[in-house]
């Protein structure tokens, strides 16, 4: 009976709803690509690379979007899920293109 209660508790745990690191990275990149402010900051230029380049002192991810003309540095802020679900993200431009 104790095992069943433990399994039910674990099954309801939000930790089990977390994405694998691969899919979490895909979620972050999708957030970056869908952000209109990012597209405008890049002046709609074609993207050469998107890289996770570290983290900020507050723990937020640092991402760099590289085009031929510019390296746009972004801060990706995690929004934790409620009881169940995946984290979502919002984007802040940290270092704009000149």
SULZI-V19166 format. One line per field, one symbol per residue. ss: DSSP state (~ for helix, > for strand, _ for the rest). phi: phi as a letter, one per 40 degrees, with the letter a starting at -180 (. if undefined). A space follows every 10 residues. Layout:
ss->???
phi->???
//
This chain:
ss->_~~~~~~~~~ ~__~~~~___ ~~~~~~~~~~ ~~~~_~~~~~ ~_______>> >>>>>_____ >>>>>>____ >>>>>>>>>_ _______>>> >>>>>___
phi->.ccccccccc cccccccccc dccccccccc dcccccccdc ccfgccccab bcbhacdcgc cbbbbbbcca bccbbbbcbc cccahbcbbb bbccbccc
//
